[in-house]
Amino acid sequence: MVLKKLARTQDKDKLEITQYILQHVPREAEVTRIEYEGPMLAIYTKKPEMLVDQSNVIAEIVSVIRKRIVIRSDPSVRLPETEAEKITRELITPEAEISDINFDPSLGEIIIETKKPGLVIGRNGVVLQEIIKKTKWRPHVLRSPPIKSKIVTHMRHYLHSESKERERILRTVGERIFRPKTYDVGDIRIVALGGAQEVGRSAFLVKTRESSVLLDCGINPGSNRPFESFPRFDSPEFQIDDLDAVVISHAHLDHCGLVPFLYKYGYDGPLYCSAPTSNLMTMLQMDYLDVASKQGITPYYDQKDVRECVLHTIPLRFGVVTDIAPDIRLTLHNSGHILGASMIHLHIGEGLHNVVYTGDYKFGRTMLLEAATTEFPRIETVITESTYGGADDFMPSRVEAEEHLTNIINQTLERKGKVLIPVPAVGRAQEIMLIIDGYMKRGLMKEAPVFIEGMISEATAIHTAYPEYLGREVRHSILHEEVNPFQSDYFTIVEHPSVRQSIIDGEPCIVLATSGMLEGGPVIEYFKNWANDERNTIIFVSYQIEGTMGKRVQKGVNEVTMMDNEGRMAALQVKMKTETINGFSGHSDRRQLVNYITHLKPKPERVFVVHGEKQKTIGFANFMMGKADIHTIVPGVLETFRLL
């Protein structure tokens, strides 16, 4: 009875909105239907060019109904894809240098990749208007990436092949978001399901009387026991059927590695993140499955579940306010950690409470990215990481770190040794590539072959697909100078494992290889062959989680046990020099963490300190309590806190 009443209320609300839109949209536009699609309201029309041209009409409607609106052409009037592509190519000047054209039937979009987007758009958008008018497809113009990404291409093709299912998902999500509220807003709670007093398996549940939103859903790569490596979904507060949304801060597996598991066990709701995060997340999840298969481990989800993630993902741009539940709005902001990494701002109720979940962040500019955002419309509660929040966690300046790296590499090459740099494929790899390229070009670093192994090349291709998310210098270089530092002559991509042995046996060189914590991947082959030679050096430039092989080697062990080439466990002597350079971390050190919290505008009322080893979180929380006079809390896994 209650459900029927709610359905009637929702139908009434939608009817009123539909009637209002129809009253204010020109009849000549021939609106055929109005649908909720994800966080937006889609107006389907037989003459989309009329409404696109009269954008002021739509803007006025948006200001009244307070919902984002998108104009779509009715499928019945769209030209067949082959014909639409032919006409589009005729309308665009050859000087635009189109590299690819794809279609997204679920959105009614024609995706045009071009080296010169301005020529595709035309003066005042005149070319776009012609494409809409003649094909009835709405153009979405993208700059051609200097390096083609296989993941981006595969994801587009998959979304195209599953466009009907994508339409169903968006409609279902839209109906859920804009359902009438059952309760008044209140009883706002935060539940720590993982990532509290530990690094790994980040997962935080934000609940109101009406809604349930999961922030991150990661794994702990340092543990093989589900009880310790997965978020605590056995919490009575977590009910998968009640989830309104999952929001992912960034693509590292300790924040997104278990998302496909949710879809395997029945979640059918939306997944929100930035567009780069969507691509990087898919890449890393697929690699996780590949590594598990090679190690003979049965993973907890499969490729089908990863594809479900792709179908349910709604990518968002930084700064765009989006409804994700009847009483919650979401905005993503740059966190400076890796490409597309986001701080998550939740606006609950009509100004009732605002939560900022930082995810991982860097409060300082790097060659690769801009510094984390500090200004928000409103903040009452902050959930901050504290990976390097310990009293002694002070990193050298970026210049000092770059010079340190240069000196280590130069010394190793001078003694005819080889340099192995284990890196996560995303973030640190690209940062180190920029530094090596720049220092070699300036003659400050000895020139030597630099081999790029594993997923680094694919991750780099995704970086070049989103130059607008990069730091200002590298963005300017790619967009305006047409110089791509990731394609330096110093770099050689290792295309096939068969090439590895010649590199291992060859002349002194530098190898950047995944994984960053020596937990698998191509880096293992180089480590096994080079560890016993004291002329060689391994350089750690990223965080090593407790329990990983990387952490043990970093601590200076003389011997490790690894699987040999014949599949047997054997002892390996570690004689190569071990170096750690913390200055390249995508995390903020103690000083930056303090500066970030004290520079937040407006000043928050309370801060939850998470994503750090137990003593570091407690120490950092106590320090902030005294320095900033902010109520600080160090939650434990499974603890629930009421905000209102």
Beta strands, then each sheet from edge to edge (+ up, - down):
strand 1: 31-37
strand 2: 40-45
strand 3: 68-73
strand 4: 98-104
strand 5: 109-114
strand 6: 138-143
strand 7: 189-194
strand 8: 203-207
strand 9: 212-215
strand 10: 245-247
strand 11: 271-274
strand 12: 313-316
strand 13: 322-325
strand 14: 328-334
strand 15: 342-348
strand 16: 353-357
strand 17: 381-385
strand 18: 419-422
strand 19: 450-452
strand 20: 491-493
strand 21: 510-513
strand 22: 537-540
strand 23: 559-563
strand 24: 569-573
strand 25: 577-580
strand 26: 606-610
strand 27: 631-633
strand 28: 640-642
sheet 1: 1+ 2- 3-
sheet 2: 4+ 5- 6-
sheet 3: 12+ 11+ 10+ 9+ 8- 7+ 28-
sheet 4: 13+ 14- 15+ 16- 17- 26- 27-
sheet 5: 20+ 19+ 21+ 18+ 22+ 25+
sheet 6: 23+ 24-
end
